[in-house]
């Protein structure tokens, strides 16, 4: 149950450490912007001649840009289309619209980017100057990105309204087969877009919902229904998608869970082997008889079962051996930085050895950089996910991302 790892943002950044993407179809404009950036001490500059090249740049493995300067009028994919694609990808970069269009058009484009949840700094009239650039840097310091580990708790009084007003939404984080580099599927992750307080990540509201039997049941129903429907839409379009769905321990208390999930799959003409149900290791120690009953019947119907956040709980090898899980997910607190920490590496190695001995697929979540990716490959991990590959994104963003990733496959 992890988005990946969260980028470490410094309150006072150094210009030399900034990574900037400049999107403009005119080469002389890009050259001028690069000159302005260089004069301000920015040396890590990537150029894109249109929205298509920009999309390729932001979806490169490990890519992250602190600032994106985007023109509006461009051939093929214009600035509005590019901004829409960035929003679908869930980019956290600061974005400034840089254009020579009339003021009202530029302001409207900026409003559109903000409404789509992007971290918009504002608009800049061409040409870019040092003064305008310094103003953008000041705004970057003021408008900090919302961190995925934000410890704000959602208001309990509004939990029911999240369902009534249909404010919950799913995003999807890609997973990759490490040996081949091929797309392995996604994990679906829930978000709450509160009308007044903004976007909440799972840690801010899921524990509260799981404290209520009714709200927990509603959350399970929502996650299953929306995830399976997404797989069904992909199947109808002739594309295969495998999705992993996080379930609370309460869901496994329901003896009819296998029948309910199977009915949803039948409704959307989805094969059970496209669905993975994840249960956090810390919840494995509940009613063992009921859990084994439900889990075994899910496996008999063809569903994959994954033990999530492995290494953080106290399930014990004997319990894990008795349960019919066929996937083991190593928690990101051990994966992120495992190439630099002997302690973390030892936990990862032990987890991978256990997965192999039990003939389980191993999944490492929270992969943030190339050294960790390379180590996991050498250790024989099967599947990886994390910010090095991609951030959680909308279904629309996922469709575009998978196409781009396929183009890169060897």
C-alpha positions, 0 to 999 in steps of 0.5 A: 500500500504505497505510492512510492517514495516522496521527493525530499524538498528543501525549503531554501533551494539552490539554483544550481540544483534545480531541474527545469523543463522548457517547452516551446516550439521556437528554438530561439525562444528556448535558447533565450530561456536557457540563457536566462536560466544559466545567468541565474545559476540554473544548469540542469535544463531540458528542452522540448519542442512540443508537448509530445517531446515534453511528455516523453521527458517527464515520463523517463524513468527517474525523471523529475523537474522542479520547474516547467516553463510551458508555451501555449501555442505549439503544433501537434500538442498545444500547451492546453493539451500538454497541461492536461496530460501533466495533470493526468500524470499527477505531476508535482512539478511547479509549472509556469505558463510562458506565452505571448498570447493575449492576457485573458487567454494566458490567465484562463490557461493558468486557471485551468491548470490550477483547477486540474490540481497542478502546482501552478506558479502563474503566467509569464509574458514573453520574453522571459527576463531575470526579474520575471525568473526571480519572481517565479523562484520566489513563488516556488519557495512560497507554494510548496508541493503537497507531500504524500506523507502529509500528516493532516487528518481528514475531518471525521464529520465529512467521512460519510459525505465522501461517499454521498458526494462522490468525492473519492477517486482512484489513481493508478501506479504502474508496476514493472517486471524487473527482468524484462522491463515490461509493464506488469500492471498497476496498484489502485490507490484511493484519494479524497478530493475534499471540496474545501480542504483539497486532496487527501492521501490514504493515510489521512482518512483510510484509518478513520474509515476502517474504524467504522464497519459501515464506512470500511464496507463502503470503501471496500465496495468503492475500491473493488467496483472502480478498479474492476470497472477500469480493467473492464474498460481496458479489456473492451479497448483490446488492452490488458490491465492487471490491477492490485487492490488494497483491502482492509482486514474487515473485508476478509471478515466477510465470508461472501467476499469471494462471491462479491468480487467474482460477481463484479468480474462477471459484470465487467467481463474481467478474468479473475487472474487480472485482479490481485487483492492485497492485505497488509501484513499487520492485519494477518493476525486476525480471525485465522479460521475466517481469513483462511476460509475467505483467502482459500476460496478467493484463490480457488476462483483464480484471484491473486492474493498479496501480503502487503507491507511485508516486514512491518508486522508480526505475522510470523513465518508459520502463519505466512506458510499456512496462508494461500498468498502467492505474492509478497510485497516488500515495504518501501521503508526497506526498499528506498535506499537499500543500495546504500544501507546494509541493514535495509539490504539484509531485510530485502534479501531475506524477504526475496529469499522467503518469497522464492522458497514459498514460490511467491512473486516478489514485489518491491515498492518505493523504488526511487532511484537507479541504484536501488533498481539495479540492486533489486535486479541483481538480487532477483526481485520480480516486480518493482513500483515507485517514483523512479518508474512513475507516480500514481496517475489517473486512468487517462494518464495511465493510458498515455504512460503505458503507450510511452513506456512500451515505446521504450521497451527493448 
